[in-house]
Amino acid sequence: MKIKTLVVASALAATGVIGAVSQSASAGCGVSITVDNDLDRDVTVNWALSKVRISTWGAPWSTLGNYSTVVDPQSDDTNSDQETRAFNLNLGCNLNRRYKLYVSDSEGGSFYEYGPSSTGWTKDVTPFIRLNG
């Protein structure tokens, strides 16, 4: 009887763990990313080539969107050099994330801008990323 009880208890425990893992893995997270163009020329953020990933070892980069956004150059006008875009990530909100934005400028150059940095992580769902090439 003890063996049967142990097997049933183990099966229930495993089911609970699997349920908890699948629930957190499938939970989405809405984020609102603000980009700030600190350059003296227009830039375009290509969201289809921009990525996000979580800090779990070996986690792949995931695409953010499927369009581009032009951001005006830095000026004296309030917030004219900032654009905010919302995305629903297929990740939990309480996970460390790193953003890698693909940016091209009006002079034909391109670069990646990282948020919070190329080595840092954030759980912030409203990251502010400066584009300064």
Buried (B, 14 or more C-beta within 10 A) or exposed (E): EEEEEEEEEEEEEEEEEEEEEEEEEEBEBEBEBBBBBEBEEBBBBBBEBBBBBBEEEEBEEEEBBEEBBEBBBBEEEEEEBBBEBEBEBEBBBEBEBBBBBBBBBEEEEEEBBEBBEEEEBBEBBEBBBEBEB
